[in-house]
């Protein structure tokens, strides 16, 4: 295995450049859609398997250049590049292209996570706690990783990539990476120290030290065999017109247990008028930008603004709230129900489009609650014909379950809940308008309700 290299110009990357310009923008996890990629700059290159055998493997961190953003500020992506002389038919979906010149001339390169052999190299490096150049493969010394586990890539569309090893572990490989402490590792480790069983404890992780800054690149956790994510389960029950309130209540309890463990494990802060002011200001700015981008939102802008000003008014009157670390992007798809009926919460990365420092800020726990309430609404709009009252019943059951653990029902603070649910719905409007216009009526229906409601 070769050392990491960080040349100012990379012969390997130069030869891959035209292939990556075509391939990268087509990936679900590529964040710069709508702007052409004009080139790449190397952040780090590490040879994990030399390409002189049947299969080669390179670990790349590359910065995509997309004007008008300066090259040095472009998004950094983690790529696992497999190398073969020819690609077998079962790996056709992984194809990046055929290299005409450079160090890999005459070879075929592809997304190596589709291929069990390169994926198993990553697991072996984690098991042995390897150090390869700037890459640090680290493991909880109290947990073992047995060898011989066969790798398979999960092909569901997501903002990162996940590989399952046997039925034992799942490796989440972050695709768009930023320097700093990543909550996707930080929070599960903190919850593991608290003994919180609602979040799978990290078994191992991959980091890099580059330019004096840490990067979290991947996290290995136990795989919950036979688990169903909350979104799939909700749609399945909806299709049968089955009641989902018992599951919603259990999910509310699980969320509350995680929140209480986080409040104990990591610092909390008090939000008063001076702390709320920038939070409300951010909400107002996002609303103004959204109304500018999506004309359908403009008729409701004044009503939505009142959700935020009502919160600011309470703060000005002396009301305070407690803020703590939260999930940050909670919805039904971030929850797993085991065959035993127990719920787990996963994926603590937060909203990837937001700055890392913002994702690590303490927030009122109701932010997660608002995200889940919006998710029930989305599920209810995903089946035809709709099931009357399904979303409202689930929302109520979830809040009741939450209150059973914390002693505080989120609905008893309606101004705060409305503000955060409005902020989430505004975000959804922009997302759907850009990526899934057919779904735009879903958040717009919530916008109509939130713009006219008076929680006081």
N, C-alpha and C positions, 0 to 999 in steps of 0.2 A: 504494500500500500504506500502510495506516494504522499509527500507532504502537501499541505495547502500552499497554493501560490497566489499572490495578488499582484500580478504585473500591471503596469500602466497600459500595456497593450497585450492582448492575449491571442496567440495564434489559434488556439482551440475555439475561443469565442468568435474570432473573426470568421472562421470557417463555418460556424453554426449560425452566424448572424442572419443571412437571408432566409434560412429555414425557420428560425425562431420568430422572425417578423411575421411570417404567415401563420405559424402554429399557435403562438402565445395568445393573440387576441381572440381565438376561437374557444379558449378554455373558460369554463364556467367561473373559475376563481380569478380570472383576470379583471383587475379593478379599473383599468383605463379605457373601457369600451367607448367608442365614438371618436377616438383620436388615434391617428396612425402612429405606429411605432417606427421611429426613424433610426434606431440603433440601440446598442447595448454597451454598458460599461461593466467590467468585471469587478465584483466585490471580493469574491474568493472562489477558488477552484480547488477541488480535492479529488484525486484519483483514488477510488475505493476498490476497484478491480481493474488491473491492467487489461487493455483491449487486445492482448496477444493470445488469448484463449478463445473459447466459444462465446463468452459474454464479457463485455467490459462495462464499467460503471463509473460515472463521474458525478460528484456532488457540486453543483454550481449555485452561487448566489450572484445574481446579475441585476443591474439596475436598468430598467427600460426607459429609454429616452423618448419623450412625447412632448414636443413643443405645444404650447409656449412655456411649459414647466422647464426650468433649468435642468440640465442633465444630472447635476449632482443632487437634485431634489426629487428625481423620479422614483417611482415605486421600486422596491427591491423584492425580487421573487426567488424562491427556492425551487430549484429544478434537479431532478434525478434523471440523468441522461444515460440510457442504456445504449450499448454499442454491439452490433452483430454484423457479420458479413451479409446475411440475408435474414429477413424477418419471417418467421413461420406464420402461417395463416391465422392462428389463434391470437396473435399479437397485432394483427392489422389495425385495430382501433387505436393502438398506441403510437402509430407511426408519426414521426416528426419529419423525416425526409432522408434523402440519400446525399452524402457529403461528397462534393466533387473534388475538393482540394483541401490542403492543410493536413494536420496530424492524423486525421481520421479519413483521409481520402479513400474512396471506394467502399466505405462502410455505410451501414444504415443506422440511424440514431432514432430513438423512441423513448417514450415516457416509461422509465424502468419500473415504476410501481405496478404496472400491469403484469410484470414478469415475476414469478415466484422466486427465482434464484437471486436477483438483485435485492428484492425486498427482504429475503432471509439474511442477506449480508448485514442489513441495518439491525436486525434483531440480534444477530451474533455479536455485533459491535456493542450493543447495549448490554448484552449478557456479560461480556468480558470487560466492560467499562473501558473501552478503547479510547485512546487519544490519538487523533490523526490530524496533524497540522493544527489548525485553529478549532477543529471539531472536538467536542467533549461529549462522549457517550457516558451518561451517568445513570446509576441505579441505586434505589433504596437498598442498603446492605441487608436489611431484614427480609427482603423478598427475593425469591429465586426465579430465574427464567430457564426453563428446560429447553434443550435443543430438539431439533426434529419437528418443530411446528411448521406446518405448511401455510404459506401466505396466500391471501386472496384480497384483491382490491375491491372495496365497496364502490360501485359505479353510480350510486345515486348522486344527483347534482348537489353540490355544496360549495362553500367558499374556501374549503381546504380539501385535503385528500386523506382517506382513512384506509388502513390495511388491517385485516383481521388475521391473526395467527392461530391456526387451529380453531378451537372454540374457547381459547384461553385469554388472549390479549387483543387489544385494538390499539393501533398506533395512529395518532392524529398528526399528520405532517402539515405544518402551517405553510401556506403558499406565499402570501404577501407578508413579509417579515419587517419588523422595525426594531431598533435597538431599545433596550430597557427591560424592566421586569414585566413579563407577560402574565396577566391575570389567569390565563388558561393553565398555568402551572402554579402560580403563587397561591391562588385561592384553594384549589384541591389539596395542596400540601398543608395549608393552614387548617382546613377542615379535617384532614387526616389526623393532625395533632390533637384536634378536639374530640376525636373519636366519632365524628359524624358519619353515619353509615349511609346517608342519603346521596353521597357523592363518591364514586369510585376513587380510591386513593391511588395516586401515581405510583407505578412500579419503576419506571425509568424515564429518562428524558434526554434529549439532544440539545446541546447549547453550542454556541460559538463565541469566541472572544476576538473581536475585530476592532482595531483602532482604539483599544481600551474600553470598548463598550460591549455589554453582553447581548446576545441574541438568543431567544428561545426558538428552536426550530421544530421540535416534535415532542409529543408526550405519549408515553405508553401506559395504558390503564387496563384493569381487568375487563374482559368482555362479558357482558351480561347475556349468557346464552338463552335463546328463546324469548328475549325481551321484545316488546313492541313499542315503537315510539308513540307518544300521545296523539300526534296528528293522525297517524294511520288508524289507531284504535278509535279515535273520535269519529272519523269518517266511516269506519266499518259499522259502528253502532248507529250512526245517523242513517246509513243506507238501509238499516233494518228498522228504523224508527224506534230504536231502543233507548231507554232512559240512561243518561250518562252522569246523573247528578252524584251518585255514590263515588264514581271515579273522580269527579271534579272536587268533591269534598276531601277525598284522600290526597289529591294533588295539592290542595290548599294547605293541608297539614304538613305535607312534605316540604313545601316552600317555606312555611313558617319555621320548621325545624332547622332548615339551612340558614335562614336569616338569623335565628337566635344563636346558632353556633358561630356565624360570622361576626356577630356583635360581640361575642366573647373572645374570639380569636384575634381580631384586628381592631384598631382604634375606631372609636365613634366620635362624632362632633355634634355640636348644637348649632342649628341653623336659625339665626334671628334675622332681623331686617337687613343688616349689612351683608349677610351671607346669601339671603334669598334674592337680593337685588340683581346680582349677575346671573343667577339661575333663570329668573324670570326674563331678564334681558335677552338671554340666549334663546328662550322660547319665542319671544316676540320677533327676534331677528329671523329665526327659522320660519315662522309663519309668514313674514313679509316676503322672504325669498321664495317660499312655496307658492304664494299667491301670484307672484310675478311669473313663476315658471309654469303654473297650471291655472289657466283662466277659470276653469270650473270651480275653483276654490274661492274666487273673489266674492261672490255673493254672501259668503258666510264669514268673511274675514273679521268684521266687527264683532259678531257674536263669539267667535273663537278667541278673539283678543280679550274679551271680558273674562274668559276662564283664567287667563294669566293675571290680569289686573286685580281680579278678586283675591287671588292668592297674595299678591303684593300688598293689597289693602290689609289683609289679616296680619301680615308681618309688620306692617307699619303700626298696627294697633298693639304690638307687643307679643304676638303669638310666636312660639318657637316650635321647632321640630327636631327630632334626632335623625342624623344621617350616619350611614355606615357603608361598608362594602356590600355590594349586591351582585346578582348575576349579570345584569346589564343588558341582556337580550333574551329575556325569558319568553318562551312561547311553547305550544304543545309539542313542537318538533324537537325541543331541547329537553324533553322528559322521557324517561324509559320506564315502562311497567314490566317488571319481571313476572315470570309464570306464577310466582308466589303471591302476586298482587301488590308487592312493594314498589313504590315509585322512587326513581333516582333522577337527579338533575345532572346534566352534562353540559359541556361546551361553555366555559366561563370566559371566553375571549372577549365578550362584549360585542358591540356593533363595530365590525372591522373598519368601517369607513371613518370612524371617529378617532381623534388622536389618542395615543396610548395614555398620556397623562390624564385626559378626560375620562377614559374608561376606568382608571384606577381611583377616581375621586369618590369619596363617600357620597352616597345618595340616600334620599328617603326610601325605605323599603317598598313604598307604594309604587315606585317606578317599575319593579318587577311585577307587582300585582296588576298594574295597568297593562303591561305587555301581555299577560295571560288573559285578561278580560278581552283584549282585542283579538287574541287567538281564537277564543270561543266564537266570537263573531265571524271570523273568517271561515271557521269550520262549518258554521250554520249556513253560510252562503255558498258552500261548495257542493251541495247536493240538490238534486231536483227530483220531485218538488220539495220545497223547504219544509222543515218540521216546525210548526208554530211554537214559539215560546222556548225552543231548545236552548238557545244562547242565553236568554235571561235566566232560565233555571240553573244552568251550569255556572253562570257568573255568580249567582247568589250562593250556590252550594260551595263554590271555591272560597268565597269570602267567609262563609260560615266555618269551613274547615280551618282556614287560617286563624280565625278568632279562637277556635278551640285550643290552639297551642299557645298563642301569644296573649290571649285575653283581650285583644283589641281588634275589632272588626274594621277593615279598611273603609267601609261605607260610613262609619261614624265621623270621618273627616272628609266630607264630600267635596270641599273646595280643592283640597290637595289632590284627591283622586281624579277629579275632573281635569285639573291642569295637566297632570301627567298622561291621562288617557288622551287628551286633546293633542298634546305634543307628539304622542305616538301615532295618532291618526293622521296628523299633518305629514309626518315622515312617510307614512304608507302612501298617501296621495301622490307624493313626488315619486316614490319608487315605482308605483304601478303605472303612472303616466309615462315614465321613461322605459320601463322594461316589460310590463304586462298590461297594456291598455284595456284589455277585456276585463281585468279585475278592478279597474278604477271605481266602479259603482260600489264595491264593498266598503272601502274607507270613506267614500263620499256619503254613504248612508249613515255612518257614525258621525261624520262631520255635521250633518244636518241635525242630528240629535244633540250633539255636544254644543252646537252654536246656539241652541234655543233653550237648553236646560238651565235651571237656576237652582244650584245645590243648596243655597241658603234658605 
